[in-house]
Amino acid sequence: MNNTELFDLTDKVAVVTGAGGGLGLEFAITLAEAGANIVCVDLDLESARRTTTIVEGFGRKAHALPCDVADEEQVRSTIRDAHSRFGRIDILVNNAGIADPAPAPVGQYDSVNWHRVIDIDLHGVFYFCNETLPFMEQQGSGKIINIASMWGLVGGSSVFPIPAYNAAKGAVINLTREIGLEYATKNIQVNALCPGFYRTRVGPFDDREFLSAVTGITPMGRIAEAEEIRGPALFLASAASNFMTGQTLVTDGGALAQ
Ligand SMILES: NC(=O)c1ccc[n+]([C@@H]2O[C@H](COP(=O)([O-])OP(=O)(O)OC[C@H]3O[C@@H](n4cnc5c(N)ncnc54)[C@H](O)[C@@H]3O)[C@@H](O)[C@H]2O)c1
C-alpha cells in the first residue's frame, strides 16, 4: 500500500456524532475529503444538515440525522437508519459531548449536571458502540474513534474543577481499551483521541482570562484551531492505524508531557 492508499477512504461510510460544528464538522470534512460518505448525527438537525452540504461539496453522499446520543432508543434507530441507507458502517466517530455546565468541586457539584454529562459523554459512546459493532462484525471490519480528552487522563482542577467530565472521559478511555481487546481478532480497531484545547464552542475560548489560563498550561503557548484535529482523525480512521487498537492518541500541544 502506498501512502495515498494508506489514507484513502473511498466509498467508506462514516457515522460522525456531534457533526454539526466544532471538531465534529472537522471529522466530517477530513473523512469526506479522503473519500468517505458521511452520516452526520447531531442533536441540532439544522447544523447537521449544514455539514452534509459541505460533505456533498466534496462529491460524497451525506445524510443528516437528529439524535440525542444519551437516548438509547434514538441511537438504535439512528444506527439502523444509517446502515439501511448505506448498507455498511466502516467508521464510527463518537464525538458528541458537553463540558460540565457549571464547573464546581465535588462537595458542591450539582448532581443533575453530573448525570447529564455522564449520560452524553459516556453512555452515548457506549450506546453507539453497542449498536454499531454487530454491523461491523458482520462485515468483518471497522474503525471506532472515541473522542475522549486529555482531561480523561488527569484531573482538571489545575484550571477548573470538572469532575463529571473527568469521570466520563476517563471511563471512555478505559471502555476503548476493553472494546479494542474484545474485537482485536475481528479486524475492528477501537481507539480514543484525547484532544487538549481546540477552539470550538465547548469552552469559553473568547473569554480572555480563560484563554490565558489554558494557553498558560499548554507548552506550545497557544490553543489549537479546530481544523488541526484532521490529521490525527484521518490516521485513526484509515489503514494507517491498522495495527493500533485500544490505545489513546493525545494531541494537546504538550500539556500532559509536563
Ligand atoms: N474543543 C476542545 O478543546 C476539546 C478538548 C477535548 C475534548 N473535546 C471533545 O470533543 C468533542 C467535540 O467537542 P467540540 O469541542 O467540538 O464541542 P462543540 O460544543 O463545538 O460541539 C459539540 C457538538 O455535539 C453536539 N451535541 C451536544 N450534545 C449532544 C447530544 N446529546 N446528542 C447529539 N449531539 C450533541 C452539539 O450540538 C455540537 O454540534 C466532545 O466530546 C468534547 O468533549 C473537545
The ligand as an SDF file (V2000), in Angstrom:
LIG
                    3D

 44 48  0  0  0  0  0  0  0  0999 V2000
  -12.6260   21.5840   21.8870 N   0  0  0  0  0  0  0  0  0  0  0  0
  -11.8150   21.0990   22.8110 C   0  0  0  0  0  0  0  0  0  0  0  0
  -10.9280   21.7810   23.3230 O   0  0  0  0  0  0  0  0  0  0  0  0
  -11.9630   19.6560   23.2440 C   0  0  0  0  0  0  0  0  0  0  0  0
  -10.9560   19.1010   24.0280 C   0  0  0  0  0  0  0  0  0  0  0  0
  -11.0520   17.7910   24.4350 C   0  0  0  0  0  0  0  0  0  0  0  0
  -12.1410   17.0310   24.0620 C   0  0  0  0  0  0  0  0  0  0  0  0
  -13.1190   17.5920   23.3090 N   0  0  0  0  0  0  0  0  0  0  0  0
  -14.2630   16.7390   22.9450 C   0  0  0  0  0  0  0  0  0  0  0  0
  -14.5160   16.8400   21.5620 O   0  0  0  0  0  0  0  0  0  0  0  0
  -15.8930   16.5540   21.3330 C   0  0  0  0  0  0  0  0  0  0  0  0
  -16.4870   17.6350   20.4520 C   0  0  0  0  0  0  0  0  0  0  0  0
  -16.4880   18.8470   21.1740 O   0  0  0  0  0  0  0  0  0  0  0  0
  -16.3520   20.2730   20.4770 P   0  0  0  0  0  0  0  0  0  0  0  0
  -15.1990   20.9050   21.1060 O   0  0  0  0  0  0  0  0  0  0  0  0
  -16.4260   20.1520   19.0230 O   0  0  0  0  0  0  0  0  0  0  0  0
  -17.6650   20.9640   21.0870 O   0  0  0  0  0  0  0  0  0  0  0  0
  -18.8500   21.7500   20.3890 P   0  0  0  0  0  0  0  0  0  0  0  0
  -19.7120   22.1780   21.5240 O   0  0  0  0  0  0  0  0  0  0  0  0
  -18.3170   22.7830   19.4650 O   0  0  0  0  0  0  0  0  0  0  0  0
  -19.5990   20.6420   19.5130 O   0  0  0  0  0  0  0  0  0  0  0  0
  -20.3000   19.5910   20.1150 C   0  0  0  0  0  0  0  0  0  0  0  0
  -21.3580   19.0750   19.1540 C   0  0  0  0  0  0  0  0  0  0  0  0
  -22.0410   17.9960   19.7960 O   0  0  0  0  0  0  0  0  0  0  0  0
  -23.4380   18.2000   19.6810 C   0  0  0  0  0  0  0  0  0  0  0  0
  -24.1130   17.6040   20.8340 N   0  0  0  0  0  0  0  0  0  0  0  0
  -24.0580   18.0260   22.1280 C   0  0  0  0  0  0  0  0  0  0  0  0
  -24.8190   17.2440   22.8950 N   0  0  0  0  0  0  0  0  0  0  0  0
  -25.3520   16.2910   22.0750 C   0  0  0  0  0  0  0  0  0  0  0  0
  -26.2250   15.1970   22.2880 C   0  0  0  0  0  0  0  0  0  0  0  0
  -26.7290   14.9360   23.4890 N   0  0  0  0  0  0  0  0  0  0  0  0
  -26.5620   14.4310   21.2350 N   0  0  0  0  0  0  0  0  0  0  0  0
  -26.0820   14.7130   19.9940 C   0  0  0  0  0  0  0  0  0  0  0  0
  -25.2590   15.7430   19.7230 N   0  0  0  0  0  0  0  0  0  0  0  0
  -24.9030   16.5280   20.7750 C   0  0  0  0  0  0  0  0  0  0  0  0
  -23.6180   19.7080   19.6280 C   0  0  0  0  0  0  0  0  0  0  0  0
  -24.8710   20.0680   19.0430 O   0  0  0  0  0  0  0  0  0  0  0  0
  -22.4130   20.1310   18.8020 C   0  0  0  0  0  0  0  0  0  0  0  0
  -22.6690   20.1040   17.4230 O   0  0  0  0  0  0  0  0  0  0  0  0
  -16.5500   16.4380   22.6990 C   0  0  0  0  0  0  0  0  0  0  0  0
  -16.6800   15.0790   23.0630 O   0  0  0  0  0  0  0  0  0  0  0  0
  -15.5610   17.1420   23.6080 C   0  0  0  0  0  0  0  0  0  0  0  0
  -15.6400   16.7030   24.9370 O   0  0  0  0  0  0  0  0  0  0  0  0
  -13.0710   18.8820   22.8970 C   0  0  0  0  0  0  0  0  0  0  0  0
  1  2  1  0
  2  3  2  0
  2  4  1  0
  4  5  1  0
  4 44  2  0
  5  6  2  0
  6  7  1  0
  7  8  2  0
  8  9  1  0
  8 44  1  0
  9 10  1  0
  9 42  1  0
 10 11  1  0
 11 12  1  0
 11 40  1  0
 12 13  1  0
 13 14  1  0
 14 15  2  0
 14 16  1  0
 14 17  1  0
 17 18  1  0
 18 19  2  0
 18 20  1  0
 18 21  1  0
 21 22  1  0
 22 23  1  0
 23 24  1  0
 23 38  1  0
 24 25  1  0
 25 26  1  0
 25 36  1  0
 26 27  1  0
 26 35  1  0
 27 28  2  0
 28 29  1  0
 29 30  1  0
 29 35  2  0
 30 31  1  0
 30 32  2  0
 32 33  1  0
 33 34  2  0
 34 35  1  0
 36 37  1  0
 36 38  1  0
 38 39  1  0
 40 41  1  0
 40 42  1  0
 42 43  1  0
M  CHG  2   8   1  16  -1
M  END
$$$$
